[in-house]
Amino acid sequence: MPSDPFIYLQFMRSVMLALPGAAEGLCFGTPAFYVQKKLFARIWENGEVLVVHTHEREKWIKDYPEIFFITDHYRNYPSILVNLPKVEPSDLQQLLTDAWLKRASKTLIKEYQKFDLGRLPKR
């Protein structure tokens, strides 16, 4: 992806705000995305790292260690850090959608499935 924090934010908005119940807000003074008041992604203060809720971080880090990582602070949280200038948009979209799926209610997931069966990851 290009290295402009505004472009990252616009891309994330296009992906996340299309998901039922997703809302943009702030977390530690930076743009963040929530579903039912549950945080599922936020941009770091530097504008080039994204924190994303996931239970599959080992898979992402193993496959793409130059893009996905954690710091000691996040070791005990179900989160992964994403190097935005290096991530492929399709991988970011998948990771963000998966994060939303893990935080959304069953009702919102059913609503999403009704309108966008093609984008729902197969589990």
RAQUIHU-V831972 format. One line per field, one symbol per residue. ss: DSSP state (2 for helix, 1 for strand, 0 for the rest). psi: psi as a letter, one per 40 degrees, with the letter a starting at -180 (. if undefined). burial: b if it has 9 or more other ideal C-beta (glycine too) atoms within 8 Angstrom, else e. A space follows every 50 residues. Layout:
ss->???
psi->???
burial->???
This chain:
ss->00002222222222220000011111100111111001111110000011 11100022222220000110022200001111100000222222222222 22200222222222200000000
psi->iifhddddddddddddeehheiiiaihfeihihihfehheiihideeehh hhhiefdddddddgeedhiiiddedeigiihhgdeeihdddddddddddd ddeiidddddddddefddehih.
burial->beeebebbbebbbebbbebebbebeeeeebbbbbbbeebbbbbbeeebbb bbbbeebeebbeeeeebbbbeeebeeeebbbbbbeebeeebbbbbbbbbb bbbbeeebbebbbeeeeeebeee
